[in-house]
Amino acid sequence: MIRWVLLACLGWAACERPEVAPIPEDLYVKLLGEAALVRAVYETTLDTALTSALFLQALDANGVRPGQFDSAHAVYMMDVDGQKARWSRVLDDLRLVEQRLAEEKVRLSQRDTIP
């Protein structure tokens, strides 16, 4: 009987404890951005081998194993409002990248037209 009570208490305590993501939120947001870019490559190429390799390379470059990302994704997805805010950060970051690329394109085109 005591064993069942202890197991019930341990189970209840485990359910009450919020899960902790295995990677920091800032890194997760960065990897969400990478995933969005990889998704854009997939939509252009329909090459799953290429896009899988690209995302695995992004994970590896940031010292994250695929299982860690999957676990973090599951934890962060439990907080819907937080996930909306994280995606908003991703979109802001991607807009900055787009702006920098446009500025670089203008700079390079001006350099090419100078006699």
Wavefront OBJ file of the C-alpha trace (Angstrom):
o trace
v 0.000 0.000 0.000
v 2.747 2.452 0.936
v 4.552 1.604 -2.275
v 1.453 2.598 -4.300
v 1.104 5.853 -2.389
v 4.768 6.670 -3.026
v 4.412 5.864 -6.727
v 1.285 8.011 -6.942
v 3.075 10.918 -5.228
v 6.087 10.588 -7.507
v 3.840 10.502 -10.568
v 1.928 13.558 -9.377
v 5.164 15.428 -8.636
v 6.513 14.594 -12.079
v 3.346 15.913 -13.710
v 3.451 19.135 -11.742
v 7.064 19.915 -12.560
v 7.359 21.933 -15.788
v 9.652 20.388 -18.348
v 12.893 22.138 -19.101
v 13.980 22.396 -22.713
v 17.364 20.829 -23.429
v 18.544 23.902 -25.371
v 18.281 27.598 -24.495
v 15.410 29.554 -26.001
v 17.651 31.924 -27.977
v 19.372 28.982 -29.652
v 16.004 27.349 -30.321
v 14.770 30.551 -31.998
v 17.924 30.670 -34.109
v 17.365 27.067 -35.181
v 13.708 27.780 -35.990
v 15.002 30.450 -38.362
v 17.391 27.953 -39.900
v 14.501 25.503 -40.267
v 12.441 28.172 -42.039
v 15.274 28.816 -44.493
v 15.724 25.090 -45.086
v 11.986 24.812 -45.699
v 12.296 27.541 -48.353
v 15.079 25.542 -50.016
v 12.879 22.451 -49.966
v 9.968 24.326 -51.544
v 12.309 25.423 -54.328
v 14.148 22.134 -54.896
v 11.870 19.406 -53.475
v 15.137 17.697 -52.524
v 14.636 16.038 -49.144
v 18.200 14.706 -48.993
v 19.617 18.203 -49.486
v 17.298 19.849 -47.005
v 17.819 17.150 -44.384
v 21.570 17.569 -44.749
v 21.267 21.355 -44.494
v 19.250 21.204 -41.282
v 21.540 18.581 -39.753
v 24.482 20.825 -40.641
v 22.773 23.788 -38.933
v 22.188 21.688 -35.824
v 25.773 20.430 -35.826
v 27.194 23.928 -36.320
v 25.337 24.961 -33.169
v 26.307 21.886 -31.157
v 22.773 20.487 -31.047
v 21.811 16.879 -31.702
v 18.566 16.212 -33.605
v 17.015 14.578 -30.532
v 17.804 17.655 -28.447
v 16.090 19.896 -30.960
v 13.069 17.587 -31.123
v 12.803 17.540 -27.321
v 13.171 21.306 -27.100
v 10.558 21.747 -29.809
v 8.107 19.558 -27.874
v 8.681 21.555 -24.678
v 8.485 24.981 -26.309
v 5.353 23.997 -28.264
v 3.506 23.422 -24.982
v 3.558 27.193 -24.417
v 1.421 28.389 -27.336
v 1.707 32.111 -26.581
v 5.437 31.768 -26.049
v 5.766 29.879 -29.324
v 3.918 32.655 -31.150
v 6.388 35.137 -29.665
v 9.324 32.936 -30.677
v 8.055 32.755 -34.275
v 7.635 36.525 -34.232
v 11.317 36.796 -33.280
v 12.208 34.423 -36.122
v 10.296 36.575 -38.598
v 12.005 39.721 -37.302
v 15.406 38.052 -37.670
v 14.605 36.894 -41.208
v 13.467 40.403 -42.154
v 16.813 41.753 -40.939
v 18.654 39.177 -43.034
v 16.538 40.093 -46.051
v 17.275 43.786 -45.486
v 21.019 43.169 -45.189
v 21.009 41.091 -48.375
v 19.137 43.822 -50.261
v 21.619 46.435 -49.033
v 24.546 44.228 -50.047
v 22.997 43.688 -53.476
v 22.702 47.472 -53.980
v 26.261 47.991 -52.767
v 27.605 45.356 -55.136
v 25.619 46.667 -58.090
v 26.949 50.188 -57.457
v 30.490 48.878 -57.288
v 30.059 47.090 -60.616
v 28.774 50.244 -62.365
v 31.627 52.506 -61.238
v 34.041 52.982 -64.186
l 1 2 3 4 5 6 7 8 9 10 11 12 13 14 15 16 17 18 19 20 21 22 23 24 25 26 27 28 29 30 31 32 33 34 35 36 37 38 39 40 41 42 43 44 45 46 47 48 49 50 51 52 53 54 55 56 57 58 59 60 61 62 63 64 65 66 67 68 69 70 71 72 73 74 75 76 77 78 79 80 81 82 83 84 85 86 87 88 89 90 91 92 93 94 95 96 97 98 99 100 101 102 103 104 105 106 107 108 109 110 111 112 113 114 115
